[in-house]
Amino acid sequence: MILLGHHIFISSFGDEVSDNFSSKISEFHDLYVDLLLLHEIGLKNNLKKNPHFDEEFYNLLIKGLKNASALIMIDHVSDLTLDVSCSIYYLADHKYIEGFYMTQIISDWDGSPESCHQIWKINDDSNLLTLNRHWF
C-alpha cells in the first residue's frame, strides 16, 4: 500500500498550531473512532485489552498491524519533540478484523516520562479519503 498522507503539526506549547492539532485530534476521535481496543503505559507487558473481544481477535489484530503499512500518519511535534504520533491502517487479511484502525502514541503521558500506546477501532462507515482530509 501507498502512504496517502503524512500530516505534521510543528508547534510550540500553546501556540495556534498546537491548539489546531488539539482540536483536530479531539474532533477525529468524536467523528471517526469507535472504541479503544488496547492500551499500555510504558510498554511494560501490562497491556490492557477491551474485554468485548477474544484472544483470536487480538492475535489477528496484532499480527495484521505488524505486517501492514500505515496509510495515513499524523505527528505533532512541540518544541522539537514528538508529542503525539498516530498511524491509520486498513486491515483486510482476515474478515474477523477487517477495517480501519489507528495506533496512537502519546509521549510524557500524564506528566510522566512514560508514553501511552493505544490502538483504536475506527468506525466501519469511515473511508480513507475522508479520514485523510480531516487533517487538512
Buried (B, 14 or more C-beta within 10 A) or exposed (E): EEEBBEBEBBBEEEEEBBEEBBEBBEEBBEEBBBEBBBBBBEEEEEEEBBEEBEEEBBEBBBBBBEEBEBBBBBBBBBEEEEBBBBBBBBBEEEEEBEBBBBBBBBBEBEEEEBBBBBBBBBEEEBEBEEBBEBBE
